Amino acid sequence: MRRLERRRRAARYGSRWGSQWRLALRKRADRGMTTAEYAMGTLAACAFAAVLFKVVTSGSVSSALSSLIGRALHAPV
């Protein structure tokens, strides 16, 4: 208990060791944030991919893409 109190007191008064202690505490507090941010980004990317897949496989878009590819392959050289 005394050791923790000394560290807190050193952090309060701005000693070199105290600044390292504050930095370590800050890093420890942010540990889970990157995991949550990656999870939200992955979820958003999967949702966007699902919507894009539905749009591309719909009838009108599929026929338009097929005609575009067909015209590109049968273009005179």
C-alpha positions as CSV (number, residue, x, y, z in Angstrom):
1,M,0.0,0.0,0.0
2,R,2.8,2.4,0.8
3,R,4.5,1.7,-2.5
4,L,1.3,2.6,-4.4
5,E,0.9,5.8,-2.4
6,R,4.5,6.8,-3.1
7,R,3.9,6.3,-6.8
8,R,0.7,8.3,-6.8
9,R,2.4,11.1,-4.8
10,A,5.4,11.1,-7.3
11,A,2.9,11.3,-10.2
12,R,1.1,14.2,-8.6
13,Y,4.3,16.3,-8.1
14,G,5.6,15.7,-11.7
15,S,8.9,13.9,-11.0
16,R,10.5,12.0,-13.9
17,W,9.4,8.6,-12.5
18,G,6.0,10.0,-11.9
19,S,5.6,11.0,-15.6
20,Q,6.5,7.4,-16.5
21,W,3.9,6.1,-14.1
22,R,1.2,8.4,-15.6
23,L,2.1,7.2,-19.1
24,A,1.8,3.6,-18.0
25,L,-1.6,4.2,-16.4
26,R,-2.8,6.0,-19.6
27,K,-1.6,3.1,-21.8
28,R,-3.4,0.6,-19.5
29,A,-6.6,2.6,-19.6
30,D,-6.6,2.6,-23.4
31,R,-5.9,-1.0,-23.8
32,G,-9.4,-2.1,-24.8
33,M,-10.3,0.9,-27.0
34,T,-8.4,-0.4,-30.1
35,T,-10.2,-3.7,-29.9
36,A,-13.6,-2.1,-29.8
37,E,-12.7,0.3,-32.7
38,Y,-11.5,-2.7,-34.8
39,A,-14.7,-4.6,-34.0
40,M,-16.9,-1.7,-35.1
41,G,-14.8,-1.2,-38.3
42,T,-15.0,-4.8,-39.1
43,L,-18.8,-4.8,-38.5
44,A,-19.2,-1.8,-40.7
45,A,-17.1,-3.3,-43.5
46,C,-19.1,-6.6,-43.4
47,A,-22.4,-4.6,-43.5
48,F,-21.2,-2.6,-46.5
49,A,-20.0,-5.8,-48.3
50,A,-23.4,-7.4,-47.7
51,V,-25.3,-4.4,-49.1
52,L,-22.9,-4.3,-52.1
53,F,-23.4,-8.0,-52.8
54,K,-27.1,-7.6,-52.8
55,V,-26.9,-4.6,-55.2
56,V,-24.6,-6.4,-57.6
57,T,-26.6,-9.6,-57.6
58,S,-29.9,-7.9,-58.2
59,G,-31.5,-8.5,-61.6
60,S,-31.2,-5.0,-63.1
61,V,-27.6,-4.5,-62.1
62,S,-26.6,-8.0,-63.1
63,S,-28.1,-7.6,-66.6
64,A,-26.4,-4.2,-67.0
65,L,-23.0,-5.6,-66.0
66,S,-23.5,-8.6,-68.3
67,S,-24.3,-6.3,-71.3
68,L,-21.4,-4.1,-70.5
69,I,-19.0,-7.0,-70.4
70,G,-20.5,-8.5,-73.5
71,R,-20.0,-5.2,-75.4
72,A,-16.4,-4.9,-74.2
73,L,-15.5,-8.4,-75.3
74,H,-17.1,-8.0,-78.8
75,A,-15.6,-4.6,-79.5
76,P,-13.9,-4.4,-82.8
77,V,-10.1,-4.1,-82.6
